[in-house]
Amino acid sequence: MPLVQSINTDQCEDHFVDQARVLRAAQAMPEADHLHALIDTFRTLSNLTRLKIIHALIKEELCVCDLATLLEVNESAISRELRVLRTMRLVKHRRVGKRVYYMLDDDHVHQIFDAGLEHVKEH
């Protein structure tokens, strides 16, 4: 039985570094602080309840009571998740009398969510 050598298609077959490409990529690399902040943002979004909150707030500003009813989660759990989202500047709030309404902090949050959802739906 002949031995079949597998070819690693994830690597170049010859070793050649294109210095111009490497330089362009290096110049475009974001600062480490920004990348660490992005890691924190993605880590924050890697929670089912928080993603559901984000999705709900894309459609409508809602209070804790509304979100708890919608997601069938107790209000203290919703408040805890909203605090995390607020700390990461993904949501903000406004007070109307005795009620506090939450909304997305800005349109970037909507764009991140939509782009991620579109990506996973394509595969």
TIRO-2110 file (N, C-alpha, C; in Angstrom, 1 decimal):
// TIRO-2110
0.8, -1.2, 0.0, N, 1, A
0.0, 0.0, 0.0, CA, 1, A
0.9, 1.2, 0.0, C, 1, A
0.8, 2.1, -1.0, N, 2, A
1.6, 3.3, -1.1, CA, 2, A
1.3, 4.3, 0.0, C, 2, A
2.3, 5.0, 0.5, N, 3, A
2.0, 6.0, 1.5, CA, 3, A
1.7, 7.3, 0.7, C, 3, A
0.6, 8.0, 1.2, N, 4, A
0.2, 9.2, 0.6, CA, 4, A
0.6, 10.4, 1.5, C, 4, A
1.4, 11.2, 0.9, N, 5, A
1.8, 12.4, 1.7, CA, 5, A
0.8, 13.5, 1.6, C, 5, A
0.3, 13.9, 2.8, N, 6, A
-0.7, 15.0, 2.8, CA, 6, A
0.0, 16.3, 2.6, C, 6, A
-0.6, 17.2, 1.9, N, 7, A
-0.1, 18.5, 1.6, CA, 7, A
-0.9, 19.5, 2.5, C, 7, A
-0.2, 20.2, 3.3, N, 8, A
-0.8, 21.2, 4.1, CA, 8, A
-1.2, 22.4, 3.2, C, 8, A
-2.5, 22.6, 3.0, N, 9, A
-2.9, 23.7, 2.1, CA, 9, A
-3.0, 25.0, 2.9, C, 9, A
-2.8, 25.0, 4.2, N, 10, A
-2.8, 26.2, 4.9, CA, 10, A
-1.5, 27.0, 5.0, C, 10, A
-0.5, 26.4, 4.4, N, 11, A
0.8, 27.1, 4.4, CA, 11, A
1.4, 27.2, 3.0, C, 11, A
2.3, 28.1, 2.8, N, 12, A
2.9, 28.3, 1.5, CA, 12, A
3.8, 27.1, 1.2, C, 12, A
4.0, 26.7, 0.0, N, 13, A
4.9, 25.6, -0.3, CA, 13, A
6.4, 26.0, -0.3, C, 13, A
6.6, 27.3, -0.5, N, 14, A
8.0, 27.8, -0.5, CA, 14, A
8.0, 29.0, 0.5, C, 14, A
9.1, 29.2, 1.1, N, 15, A
9.2, 30.3, 2.0, CA, 15, A
9.7, 31.6, 1.3, C, 15, A
8.8, 32.5, 1.2, N, 16, A
9.1, 33.8, 0.6, CA, 16, A
8.3, 34.9, 1.3, C, 16, A
9.0, 35.9, 1.8, N, 17, A
8.3, 37.0, 2.5, CA, 17, A
8.2, 38.2, 1.6, C, 17, A
7.0, 38.7, 1.3, N, 18, A
6.8, 39.8, 0.5, CA, 18, A
6.9, 41.0, 1.4, C, 18, A
8.0, 41.7, 1.5, N, 19, A
8.2, 42.8, 2.5, CA, 19, A
7.3, 43.9, 2.3, C, 19, A
6.9, 44.2, 1.0, N, 20, A
6.0, 45.3, 0.8, CA, 20, A
4.6, 45.0, 1.4, C, 20, A
4.1, 43.8, 1.3, N, 21, A
2.8, 43.4, 1.8, CA, 21, A
2.9, 43.4, 3.4, C, 21, A
4.0, 42.9, 3.9, N, 22, A
4.2, 42.9, 5.4, CA, 22, A
4.2, 44.4, 5.9, C, 22, A
4.9, 45.3, 5.2, N, 23, A
5.0, 46.7, 5.6, CA, 23, A
3.6, 47.3, 5.6, C, 23, A
2.8, 47.1, 4.5, N, 24, A
1.5, 47.7, 4.4, CA, 24, A
0.6, 47.2, 5.6, C, 24, A
0.7, 45.9, 5.8, N, 25, A
-0.1, 45.3, 6.9, CA, 25, A
0.3, 45.8, 8.3, C, 25, A
1.6, 46.0, 8.5, N, 26, A
2.1, 46.5, 9.7, CA, 26, A
1.6, 48.0, 9.9, C, 26, A
1.7, 48.8, 8.9, N, 27, A
1.3, 50.2, 9.0, CA, 27, A
-0.2, 50.3, 9.2, C, 27, A
-1.0, 49.4, 8.8, N, 28, A
-2.5, 49.4, 9.0, CA, 28, A
-2.9, 48.8, 10.3, C, 28, A
-2.0, 48.1, 11.0, N, 29, A
-2.3, 47.4, 12.2, CA, 29, A
-2.8, 48.4, 13.3, C, 29, A
-4.0, 48.2, 13.9, N, 30, A
-4.5, 49.1, 14.9, CA, 30, A
-3.6, 49.0, 16.2, C, 30, A
-3.7, 50.1, 17.0, N, 31, A
-2.9, 50.1, 18.2, CA, 31, A
-3.3, 49.0, 19.1, C, 31, A
-2.4, 48.5, 19.9, N, 32, A
-2.7, 47.4, 20.8, CA, 32, A
-3.8, 47.7, 21.8, C, 32, A
-3.8, 48.9, 22.3, N, 33, A
-4.9, 49.4, 23.2, CA, 33, A
-6.3, 49.2, 22.6, C, 33, A
-6.4, 49.6, 21.3, N, 34, A
-7.6, 49.5, 20.6, CA, 34, A
-8.0, 48.0, 20.4, C, 34, A
-7.1, 47.2, 20.1, N, 35, A
-7.3, 45.8, 19.9, CA, 35, A
-7.8, 45.1, 21.2, C, 35, A
-7.2, 45.5, 22.3, N, 36, A
-7.6, 45.0, 23.6, CA, 36, A
-9.0, 45.4, 23.9, C, 36, A
-9.4, 46.7, 23.6, N, 37, A
-10.7, 47.2, 23.8, CA, 37, A
-11.7, 46.4, 23.0, C, 37, A
-11.3, 46.0, 21.7, N, 38, A
-12.2, 45.3, 20.9, CA, 38, A
-12.4, 43.8, 21.4, C, 38, A
-11.3, 43.3, 22.0, N, 39, A
-11.4, 42.0, 22.6, CA, 39, A
-12.5, 42.0, 23.7, C, 39, A
-12.4, 43.1, 24.6, N, 40, A
-13.3, 43.3, 25.7, CA, 40, A
-14.8, 43.4, 25.1, C, 40, A
-14.9, 44.1, 24.0, N, 41, A
-16.3, 44.3, 23.4, CA, 41, A
-16.8, 43.0, 22.9, C, 41, A
-16.0, 42.2, 22.2, N, 42, A
-16.4, 40.9, 21.8, CA, 42, A
-16.7, 39.9, 22.9, C, 42, A
-15.9, 40.0, 24.0, N, 43, A
-16.1, 39.2, 25.1, CA, 43, A
-17.5, 39.5, 25.8, C, 43, A
-17.8, 40.8, 25.8, N, 44, A
-19.1, 41.3, 26.4, CA, 44, A
-20.2, 40.8, 25.5, C, 44, A
-20.0, 40.7, 24.2, N, 45, A
-21.1, 40.3, 23.3, CA, 45, A
-21.2, 38.8, 23.3, C, 45, A
-20.3, 38.1, 23.9, N, 46, A
-20.4, 36.6, 23.8, CA, 46, A
-21.3, 36.0, 24.9, C, 46, A
-22.4, 36.6, 25.1, N, 47, A
-23.4, 36.2, 26.1, CA, 47, A
-24.8, 36.2, 25.5, C, 47, A
-25.5, 35.1, 25.6, N, 48, A
-26.8, 35.0, 24.9, CA, 48, A
-27.8, 36.1, 25.3, C, 48, A
-27.9, 36.3, 26.6, N, 49, A
-28.8, 37.3, 27.1, CA, 49, A
-28.4, 38.7, 26.7, C, 49, A
-27.2, 39.0, 26.7, N, 50, A
-26.7, 40.4, 26.2, CA, 50, A
-27.0, 40.5, 24.7, C, 50, A
-26.8, 39.5, 24.0, N, 51, A
-27.1, 39.6, 22.5, CA, 51, A
-28.6, 39.8, 22.3, C, 51, A
-29.4, 39.1, 23.1, N, 52, A
-30.9, 39.3, 22.9, CA, 52, A
-31.3, 40.7, 23.3, C, 52, A
-30.6, 41.2, 24.4, N, 53, A
-30.9, 42.6, 24.8, CA, 53, A
-30.5, 43.6, 23.6, C, 53, A
-29.3, 43.4, 23.1, N, 54, A
-28.9, 44.2, 21.9, CA, 54, A
-29.9, 44.2, 20.8, C, 54, A
-30.3, 43.0, 20.4, N, 55, A
-31.3, 42.8, 19.3, CA, 55, A
-32.6, 43.5, 19.7, C, 55, A
-33.1, 43.4, 20.9, N, 56, A
-34.3, 44.0, 21.2, CA, 56, A
-34.2, 45.5, 21.2, C, 56, A
-33.0, 46.0, 21.6, N, 57, A
-32.9, 47.5, 21.6, CA, 57, A
-32.6, 48.1, 20.2, C, 57, A
-32.3, 47.2, 19.3, N, 58, A
-32.2, 47.7, 17.9, CA, 58, A
-33.6, 48.1, 17.4, C, 58, A
-34.6, 47.4, 17.8, N, 59, A
-35.9, 47.7, 17.4, CA, 59, A
-36.6, 48.8, 18.2, C, 59, A
-36.3, 48.9, 19.5, N, 60, A
-37.1, 49.7, 20.3, CA, 60, A
-36.4, 50.0, 21.6, C, 60, A
-36.5, 51.2, 22.1, N, 61, A
-35.9, 51.4, 23.5, CA, 61, A
-36.9, 50.8, 24.5, C, 61, A
-36.3, 50.2, 25.5, N, 62, A
-37.1, 49.4, 26.4, CA, 62, A
-36.6, 49.6, 27.8, C, 62, A
-37.5, 49.4, 28.8, N, 63, A
-37.0, 49.5, 30.2, CA, 63, A
-36.7, 48.1, 30.7, C, 63, A
-36.2, 48.0, 31.9, N, 64, A
-35.8, 46.7, 32.5, CA, 64, A
-37.0, 45.8, 32.5, C, 64, A
-38.2, 46.3, 32.9, N, 65, A
-39.4, 45.5, 33.0, CA, 65, A
-39.8, 44.9, 31.7, C, 65, A
-39.7, 45.7, 30.6, N, 66, A
-40.0, 45.3, 29.3, CA, 66, A
-39.0, 44.2, 28.8, C, 66, A
-37.7, 44.4, 29.1, N, 67, A
-36.7, 43.4, 28.7, CA, 67, A
-36.9, 42.1, 29.4, C, 67, A
-37.2, 42.2, 30.7, N, 68, A
-37.4, 41.0, 31.5, CA, 68, A
-38.6, 40.2, 31.0, C, 68, A
-39.7, 40.8, 30.7, N, 69, A
-40.8, 40.2, 30.1, CA, 69, A
-40.5, 39.5, 28.8, C, 69, A
-39.9, 40.3, 27.9, N, 70, A
-39.6, 39.8, 26.5, CA, 70, A
-38.7, 38.6, 26.6, C, 70, A
-37.6, 38.7, 27.4, N, 71, A
-36.6, 37.6, 27.4, CA, 71, A
-36.9, 36.5, 28.5, C, 71, A
-38.0, 36.7, 29.2, N, 72, A
-38.4, 35.7, 30.2, CA, 72, A
-37.2, 35.5, 31.2, C, 72, A
-36.6, 36.6, 31.7, N, 73, A
-35.5, 36.5, 32.7, CA, 73, A
-35.9, 37.5, 33.8, C, 73, A
-35.5, 37.3, 35.0, N, 74, A
-35.9, 38.2, 36.1, CA, 74, A
-35.2, 39.5, 35.9, C, 74, A
-35.8, 40.5, 36.5, N, 75, A
-35.3, 41.9, 36.4, CA, 75, A
-33.9, 42.1, 36.9, C, 75, A
-33.6, 41.4, 38.0, N, 76, A
-32.2, 41.7, 38.5, CA, 76, A
-31.2, 41.1, 37.5, C, 76, A
-31.5, 40.0, 36.9, N, 77, A
-30.5, 39.5, 35.9, CA, 77, A
-30.4, 40.5, 34.7, C, 77, A
-31.5, 41.0, 34.2, N, 78, A
-31.5, 42.0, 33.1, CA, 78, A
-30.7, 43.2, 33.6, C, 78, A
-30.9, 43.7, 34.8, N, 79, A
-30.2, 44.9, 35.3, CA, 79, A
-28.7, 44.6, 35.3, C, 79, A
-28.3, 43.4, 35.7, N, 80, A
-26.9, 43.1, 35.8, CA, 80, A
-26.3, 43.1, 34.4, C, 80, A
-27.0, 42.5, 33.4, N, 81, A
-26.5, 42.5, 32.0, CA, 81, A
-26.4, 43.9, 31.4, C, 81, A
-27.4, 44.7, 31.7, N, 82, A
-27.5, 46.1, 31.2, CA, 82, A
-26.3, 46.9, 31.8, C, 82, A
-26.0, 46.6, 33.1, N, 83, A
-24.8, 47.3, 33.7, CA, 83, A
-23.5, 47.0, 32.9, C, 83, A
-23.4, 45.7, 32.6, N, 84, A
-22.2, 45.3, 31.8, CA, 84, A
-22.2, 46.0, 30.4, C, 84, A
-23.3, 46.0, 29.8, N, 85, A
-23.4, 46.6, 28.5, CA, 85, A
-23.2, 48.1, 28.5, C, 85, A
-23.7, 48.8, 29.6, N, 86, A
-23.5, 50.2, 29.8, CA, 86, A
-22.0, 50.5, 30.1, C, 86, A
-21.3, 49.7, 30.9, N, 87, A
-19.9, 49.9, 31.2, CA, 87, A
-19.1, 49.8, 29.9, C, 87, A
-19.5, 48.9, 29.0, N, 88, A
-18.7, 48.8, 27.7, CA, 88, A
-19.2, 49.8, 26.7, C, 88, A
-20.1, 50.7, 27.1, N, 89, A
-20.6, 51.8, 26.2, CA, 89, A
-21.3, 51.1, 25.0, C, 89, A
-22.0, 50.0, 25.2, N, 90, A
-22.8, 49.4, 24.1, CA, 90, A
-24.3, 49.9, 24.2, C, 90, A
-24.7, 50.2, 25.4, N, 91, A
-26.1, 50.8, 25.6, CA, 91, A
-26.0, 52.0, 26.5, C, 91, A
-27.0, 52.8, 26.4, N, 92, A
-27.1, 54.0, 27.3, CA, 92, A
-28.6, 54.1, 27.7, C, 92, A
-28.9, 55.0, 28.6, N, 93, A
-30.2, 55.0, 29.2, CA, 93, A
-30.7, 56.5, 29.3, C, 93, A
-32.0, 56.6, 29.5, N, 94, A
-32.6, 57.9, 29.8, CA, 94, A
-33.7, 57.7, 30.8, C, 94, A
-33.9, 58.6, 31.7, N, 95, A
-34.9, 58.5, 32.7, CA, 95, A
-36.1, 59.4, 32.2, C, 95, A
-37.3, 58.7, 32.4, N, 96, A
-38.6, 59.4, 32.1, CA, 96, A
-39.4, 59.2, 33.3, C, 96, A
-39.5, 60.2, 34.2, N, 97, A
-40.2, 60.0, 35.5, CA, 97, A
-39.5, 58.9, 36.3, C, 97, A
-40.3, 57.9, 36.6, N, 98, A
-39.8, 56.8, 37.4, CA, 98, A
-39.2, 55.6, 36.6, C, 98, A
-39.3, 55.8, 35.3, N, 99, A
-38.8, 54.7, 34.4, CA, 99, A
-37.5, 55.1, 33.8, C, 99, A
-36.7, 54.0, 33.5, N, 100, A
-35.4, 54.2, 32.9, CA, 100, A
-35.5, 53.4, 31.6, C, 100, A
-35.3, 54.0, 30.4, N, 101, A
-35.3, 53.4, 29.1, CA, 101, A
-33.9, 53.2, 28.6, C, 101, A
-33.7, 52.0, 28.1, N, 102, A
-32.4, 51.7, 27.5, CA, 102, A
-32.4, 51.7, 26.0, C, 102, A
-31.3, 52.1, 25.4, N, 103, A
-31.2, 52.1, 23.9, CA, 103, A
-29.8, 51.8, 23.6, C, 103, A
-29.5, 51.5, 22.3, N, 104, A
-28.1, 51.3, 21.9, CA, 104, A
-27.3, 52.6, 22.1, C, 104, A
-26.1, 52.5, 22.4, N, 105, A
-25.2, 53.7, 22.6, CA, 105, A
-25.1, 54.5, 21.3, C, 105, A
-24.9, 53.8, 20.2, N, 106, A
-24.8, 54.5, 18.9, CA, 106, A
-25.0, 53.4, 17.8, C, 106, A
-25.0, 53.9, 16.6, N, 107, A
-25.3, 53.0, 15.5, CA, 107, A
-24.2, 52.0, 15.2, C, 107, A
-23.0, 52.2, 15.7, N, 108, A
-22.0, 51.1, 15.6, CA, 108, A
-22.4, 49.8, 16.2, C, 108, A
-23.1, 49.9, 17.3, N, 109, A
-23.5, 48.6, 18.0, CA, 109, A
-24.4, 47.9, 17.1, C, 109, A
-25.4, 48.6, 16.5, N, 110, A
-26.3, 48.0, 15.5, CA, 110, A
-25.5, 47.4, 14.3, C, 110, A
-24.5, 48.1, 13.8, N, 111, A
-23.7, 47.6, 12.7, CA, 111, A
-22.9, 46.3, 13.1, C, 111, A
-22.3, 46.3, 14.3, N, 112, A
-21.6, 45.1, 14.7, CA, 112, A
-22.5, 43.9, 14.8, C, 112, A
-23.7, 44.1, 15.4, N, 113, A
-24.6, 43.0, 15.5, CA, 113, A
-25.1, 42.5, 14.2, C, 113, A
-25.5, 43.4, 13.3, N, 114, A
-26.0, 43.0, 12.0, CA, 114, A
-24.9, 42.4, 11.1, C, 114, A
-23.7, 42.9, 11.2, N, 115, A
-22.6, 42.3, 10.4, CA, 115, A
-22.3, 40.9, 10.9, C, 115, A
-22.2, 40.7, 12.2, N, 116, A
-22.0, 39.4, 12.8, CA, 116, A
-23.1, 38.4, 12.5, C, 116, A
-24.3, 38.8, 12.6, N, 117, A
-25.5, 38.0, 12.3, CA, 117, A
-25.5, 37.6, 10.8, C, 117, A
-25.2, 38.5, 9.9, N, 118, A
-25.1, 38.3, 8.5, CA, 118, A
-24.0, 37.3, 8.2, C, 118, A
-22.9, 37.4, 8.8, N, 119, A
-21.8, 36.5, 8.6, CA, 119, A
-22.1, 35.1, 9.0, C, 119, A
-22.8, 34.9, 10.2, N, 120, A
-23.1, 33.5, 10.6, CA, 120, A
-24.2, 32.9, 9.7, C, 120, A
-25.1, 33.7, 9.2, N, 121, A
-26.2, 33.2, 8.4, CA, 121, A
-25.7, 32.8, 7.0, C, 121, A
-24.6, 33.3, 6.6, N, 122, A
-24.0, 33.0, 5.3, CA, 122, A
-23.3, 31.6, 5.3, C, 122, A
-23.0, 31.1, 6.4, N, 123, A
-22.2, 29.8, 6.5, CA, 123, A
-23.1, 28.7, 6.9, C, 123, A
END
